[in-house]
Amino acid sequence: MQRYMNSFILNSLRNMCSQAKSTKPPLSIFGIEGRYVNALYSAALQMKQIEQVEKHLQALQKELVKPKVVDFVETSMISSADKAKLLKEVAEKSGMPPAAINFLEVVAENGRLKMLRKMITLFSAVMVAHRNEALCEVITAKPLDDSTRKTLMEALKKFVKGGKNITLTEKVDSSIIGGMIVGVEDKHIDMSIARKVQMYTEILKQSV
């Protein structure tokens, strides 16, 4: 069954990769969603549409949470073939590149639209690896000044391995009082004053 599924998906996506050899994604993605994402990455890269595909899928991801779109995805009253046709028409009108259009059409035809949001999330993760990026997020009580940002970036470069390019997202949350909370890939470092207050409060409660 597993072998049949792999063959079925690859055959369904043959138009996306028919003129070039398969290109392995820089990040291993498994499962049914992974097979679609791997095929899309390979096709988009070979067709030189990788950035366009990413941009349009990110925009689509925002639409997929809207009630009307959710109803369209989940309804069984519209056949997979009709869903594929409608999606293709909408995608073409929105200016999506052929690799993305073919991908959406195949996903719909195979009745996998309920997995589409996860597929797009996985594709975004593959693109992060493709650009050799390290996603970092910093939360501070006040916006960072240039000097603090420079110091933080220098520290992050030493912390992140593999010479990855750091993509920093800054957020402001006055509730942390001061200090900062830093997220680096899968690591989380809470250096906020709010966290220290909480920690000392717990210590005082234990000593009473």
C-alpha positions as CSV (number, residue, x, y, z in Angstrom):
1,M,0.0,0.0,0.0
2,Q,2.8,2.4,0.9
3,R,4.6,1.6,-2.4
4,Y,1.4,2.2,-4.3
5,M,0.8,5.6,-2.6
6,N,4.3,6.8,-3.4
7,S,3.9,5.8,-7.0
8,F,0.4,7.4,-7.2
9,I,1.6,10.7,-5.9
10,L,4.7,10.8,-8.0
11,N,2.7,10.0,-11.1
12,S,0.1,12.7,-10.3
13,L,2.9,15.2,-10.1
14,R,4.7,14.1,-13.2
15,N,3.9,17.2,-15.1
16,M,5.6,19.3,-12.4
17,C,8.9,17.4,-12.7
18,S,8.9,15.8,-16.1
19,Q,11.9,17.6,-17.6
20,A,14.4,17.3,-14.7
21,K,15.7,15.0,-12.1
22,S,14.2,15.1,-8.6
23,T,15.9,17.6,-6.3
24,K,16.0,16.5,-2.6
25,P,14.8,19.2,-0.2
26,P,17.3,20.4,2.4
27,L,15.0,19.3,5.2
28,S,13.6,15.8,5.6
29,I,9.8,15.8,5.5
30,F,7.9,12.6,6.0
31,G,4.3,11.3,5.8
32,I,1.7,11.9,3.1
33,E,2.0,15.7,3.4
34,G,5.8,15.3,3.1
35,R,5.6,13.5,-0.2
36,Y,3.5,16.4,-1.7
37,V,5.8,19.0,-0.2
38,N,9.0,17.3,-1.5
39,A,7.5,17.0,-5.0
40,L,6.5,20.7,-4.9
41,Y,9.9,21.8,-3.7
42,S,11.6,19.8,-6.5
43,A,9.3,21.1,-9.2
44,A,9.4,24.7,-8.1
45,L,13.2,24.7,-7.8
46,Q,13.6,23.2,-11.2
47,M,11.1,25.6,-12.8
48,K,12.9,28.5,-11.1
49,Q,9.7,29.5,-9.3
50,I,10.6,28.7,-5.7
51,E,10.3,32.2,-4.3
52,Q,7.1,32.9,-6.2
53,V,5.6,29.6,-4.9
54,E,6.5,30.4,-1.3
55,K,5.0,34.0,-1.6
56,H,1.7,32.8,-3.0
57,L,1.3,29.8,-0.7
58,Q,1.9,32.1,2.3
59,A,-0.8,34.4,1.1
60,L,-3.1,31.4,0.5
61,Q,-2.4,30.2,4.1
62,K,-4.1,33.3,5.4
63,E,-7.2,32.6,3.2
64,L,-7.5,29.0,4.3
65,V,-8.7,30.0,7.9
66,K,-11.6,32.0,6.6
67,P,-15.0,30.4,7.2
68,K,-16.1,30.3,3.6
69,V,-12.8,28.7,2.5
70,V,-13.0,26.2,5.4
71,D,-16.5,25.2,4.3
72,F,-15.2,24.8,0.7
73,V,-12.3,22.6,1.8
74,E,-14.4,20.4,4.1
75,T,-17.6,20.0,2.2
76,S,-18.4,16.7,0.5
77,M,-21.1,18.2,-1.7
78,I,-18.5,19.3,-4.2
79,S,-16.5,16.6,-5.9
80,S,-12.7,16.5,-5.8
81,A,-12.6,17.1,-9.5
82,D,-14.8,20.2,-9.3
83,K,-12.7,21.5,-6.3
84,A,-9.6,21.1,-8.4
85,K,-11.1,23.0,-11.3
86,L,-12.3,25.9,-9.1
87,L,-8.9,26.1,-7.3
88,K,-7.1,26.1,-10.6
89,E,-9.2,29.0,-11.9
90,V,-8.8,31.0,-8.8
91,A,-5.0,30.3,-8.7
92,E,-4.6,31.4,-12.3
93,K,-6.5,34.6,-11.8
94,S,-4.4,35.4,-8.7
95,G,-1.2,35.1,-10.8
96,M,0.2,31.9,-9.1
97,P,3.1,30.3,-10.8
98,P,2.5,27.0,-12.7
99,A,4.2,24.9,-10.1
100,A,1.9,26.1,-7.3
101,I,-1.2,25.8,-9.6
102,N,-0.3,22.2,-10.5
103,F,0.4,21.4,-6.8
104,L,-3.0,22.7,-5.7
105,E,-4.8,21.0,-8.5
106,V,-3.2,17.6,-7.6
107,V,-3.9,18.1,-3.9
108,A,-7.6,18.8,-4.6
109,E,-8.0,15.9,-7.1
110,N,-6.5,13.5,-4.6
111,G,-8.9,14.6,-1.9
112,R,-6.1,16.0,0.3
113,L,-7.3,19.6,0.7
114,K,-7.8,19.1,4.5
115,M,-4.0,18.6,4.7
116,L,-3.2,21.7,2.7
117,R,-2.6,24.1,5.6
118,K,-0.1,21.6,7.1
119,M,1.5,21.1,3.7
120,I,2.1,24.9,3.4
121,T,3.5,25.1,6.9
122,L,5.9,22.3,6.1
123,F,6.9,24.0,2.8
124,S,7.7,27.1,4.7
125,A,9.9,25.1,7.0
126,V,11.7,23.6,4.0
127,M,12.2,27.1,2.6
128,V,13.8,28.2,5.9
129,A,16.3,25.4,5.5
130,H,16.7,26.2,1.8
131,R,17.9,29.7,2.7
132,N,20.0,28.3,5.5
133,E,18.2,30.6,7.9
134,A,17.9,30.5,11.7
135,L,14.5,32.0,12.7
136,C,14.9,34.1,15.9
137,E,12.3,36.1,17.8
138,V,12.9,38.6,20.6
139,I,10.3,40.0,22.8
140,T,11.0,43.2,24.8
141,A,9.1,45.6,26.9
142,K,10.1,48.5,24.6
143,P,11.4,48.6,21.0
144,L,15.1,47.7,20.6
145,D,17.5,50.5,19.9
146,D,20.2,50.1,17.3
147,S,22.9,49.4,19.8
148,T,21.0,46.7,21.6
149,R,19.9,45.1,18.4
150,K,23.5,45.0,17.2
151,T,24.7,43.4,20.4
152,L,21.9,40.9,20.3
153,M,22.7,39.9,16.7
154,E,26.4,39.4,17.5
155,A,25.4,37.1,20.4
156,L,23.0,35.2,18.2
157,K,25.6,34.6,15.5
158,K,27.8,32.9,18.1
159,F,24.9,30.9,19.5
160,V,23.5,29.6,16.1
161,K,25.5,26.8,14.6
162,G,26.3,26.1,10.9
163,G,26.9,29.7,9.8
164,K,23.1,30.2,9.3
165,N,21.7,33.5,8.3
166,I,19.7,35.0,11.2
167,T,16.2,36.3,10.5
168,L,15.2,38.3,13.5
169,T,11.6,39.1,14.4
170,E,11.0,41.8,17.0
171,K,7.9,42.0,19.2
172,V,7.0,44.4,22.0
173,D,5.1,43.2,25.1
174,S,5.0,45.6,28.0
175,S,3.9,42.9,30.4
176,I,7.4,41.4,30.6
177,I,8.4,44.7,32.4
178,G,12.0,44.6,31.2
179,G,14.7,42.3,29.9
180,M,13.9,40.1,27.0
181,I,12.6,36.7,25.8
182,V,14.5,35.2,23.0
183,G,13.4,32.3,20.8
184,V,16.2,30.7,18.6
185,E,14.9,28.0,16.4
186,D,13.7,25.3,18.9
187,K,15.2,27.0,21.9
188,H,13.6,29.4,24.3
189,I,15.4,31.8,26.7
190,D,13.4,33.9,29.1
191,M,15.5,36.7,30.5
192,S,12.5,39.0,31.3
193,I,12.1,40.8,34.6
194,A,8.6,39.3,34.8
195,R,10.1,35.9,34.8
196,K,12.6,36.8,37.6
197,V,9.7,38.3,39.7
198,Q,7.8,35.1,39.2
199,M,10.8,33.0,40.2
200,Y,11.5,35.0,43.3
201,T,7.9,35.0,44.3
202,E,7.8,31.2,44.1
203,I,11.0,31.0,46.2
204,L,9.4,33.3,48.9
205,K,6.3,31.2,48.9
206,Q,8.3,28.0,49.5
207,S,10.2,29.6,52.4
208,V,7.1,30.8,54.2
